Amino acid sequence: MDALTGAALQSGENTIKIVRDPGSDDAFAIGTIVLQWQDSTDK
């Protein structure tokens, strides 16, 4: 699993875009995406 840090979701609709390196000959499948967030009022 890869963890991405330093990203912040904005209020409202957000989009996740997954882009494969076109110069690579690898293959992959995405089975699940898990998002965890903390409401700024929870601090």
C-alpha positions in Angstrom: 0.0 0.0 0.0 1.3 3.5 -0.8 0.5 6.3 1.5 0.3 9.9 0.2 0.8 12.6 2.8 0.7 16.3 2.7 -2.5 16.5 0.7 -5.6 18.3 1.9 -9.2 17.8 0.8 -11.2 20.9 0.3 -14.8 21.3 1.4 -17.2 20.0 -1.2 -16.5 17.6 -4.1 -12.9 16.3 -4.4 -11.5 14.1 -7.2 -8.8 11.5 -7.1 -6.9 11.0 -10.3 -4.6 8.0 -10.8 -2.2 8.3 -13.7 0.0 5.5 -15.0 3.5 6.3 -16.4 3.1 5.8 -20.1 6.8 5.0 -20.5 6.5 2.0 -18.2 5.6 -1.5 -19.3 4.2 -2.5 -15.9 0.6 -3.4 -15.3 -1.5 -2.8 -12.2 -5.1 -3.1 -10.9 -6.7 -0.9 -8.3 -9.0 -2.9 -6.1 -9.6 -0.5 -3.3 -9.0 3.1 -2.4 -9.2 4.1 1.3 -9.4 7.7 2.4 -8.9 8.8 6.0 -9.5 12.3 7.0 -9.7 14.5 10.1 -12.2 17.3 10.3 -10.4 20.5 11.1 -12.8 21.1 14.0 -11.6 17.8 15.6 -8.2 19.3 16.5 
